[in-house]
């Protein structure tokens, strides 16, 4: 097997696992972090597919910017009672 095929399979597995974790986690912050990891794996997949411009856009928007916005939104909307649980 070719090394690129093995790397693609590993990255696709990472995408699937992190996406399922984002759905399965009970805590909202954990789901947001898993969603950011999914974006990072997507960026890596675009690099492997030789699309560096799309990879840079996905890394900056999908993995970083949206994760930061979601974390801020979760922190502002979570009540103090939910944080103590």
C-alpha positions, -999 to 999 in steps of 0.1 A, spaced: 0 0 0 10 35 -7 20 58 22 -5 84 10 -34 59 11 -24 49 47 -23 86 58 -56 93 41 -72 64 60 -57 75 93 -69 111 88 -104 100 77 -106 78 108 -96 108 129 -123 129 112 -150 102 119 -139 96 155 -138 133 164 -171 140 147 -188 111 166 -172 124 198 -186 159 191 -221 144 189 -217 120 219 -202 142 245 -226 154 272 -208 187 280 -211 214 255 -174 226 258 -161 191 251 -183 189 220 -169 223 208 -133 211 213 -141 179 194 -156 199 166 -123 220 165 -103 188 163 -126 177 134 -117 209 116 -80 203 122 -83 168 107 -102 183 77 -74 208 71 -49 179 72 -69 160 47 -70 190 24 -32 191 26 -30 155 17 -53 161 -13 -29 188 -24 -53 217 -19 -32 241 4 -54 271 -2 -85 252 11 -64 238 39 -54 272 51 -90 284 50 -103 254 69 -75 257 95 -82 293 101 -120 293 100 -130 257 107 -105 248 134 -97 281 150 -122 309 145 -154 289 148 -140 270 179 -131 303 196 -165 318 188 -183 286 201 -162 286 233 -170 322 240 -207 316 233 -208 285 256 -190 304 284 -214 333 282 -246 312 281 -236 286 307 -250 294 341 -230 291 373 -251 262 385 -242 241 354 -205 248 358 -205 235 394 -221 201 383 
